[in-house]
Amino acid sequence: MIRKNGELVISHQGRAATVLRAGKAEGFLTGIEEFSDQEQQDLMARLTGNYRRGNERQAKTHPRNR
């Protein structure tokens, strides 16, 4: 969601995960269209700070994710 003042809100499950302001928001919007879906998810994860916590490999084998 883009606010009137130019801020970009990235949300997860209906809650705001982070707000990008000014240059970061513009940079995100200009480059995001040429990325694949997975690359877009990785970029948003990096921007929100939820990237590579070390449990990705364990999560793949968890019974809930099978």
C-alpha positions, 0 to 999 in steps of 0.5 A, spaced: 500 500 500 502 506 498 500 512 502 499 519 500 506 522 503 509 517 498 511 511 504 510 504 502 507 499 507 509 492 506 504 488 510 504 480 512 497 477 513 494 484 514 499 487 519 504 492 517 511 489 517 515 495 515 514 502 512 519 504 506 520 511 506 522 516 500 528 513 496 527 506 499 520 506 497 522 508 490 527 503 489 523 498 491 517 499 486 522 501 480 525 494 480 520 489 483 516 488 477 522 485 473 523 480 479 520 473 479 515 471 485 521 468 489 525 474 488 520 479 490 519 475 497 526 475 498 527 482 497 521 484 502 524 479 507 530 482 507 527 489 507 523 487 513 529 484 517 526 477 516 531 474 512 536 468 513 535 466 520 538 459 520 531 455 521 529 455 513 532 448 512 529 445 519 522 448 517 522 444 510 522 438 514 517 440 519 510 435 519 506 442 519 510 444 512 509 437 508 
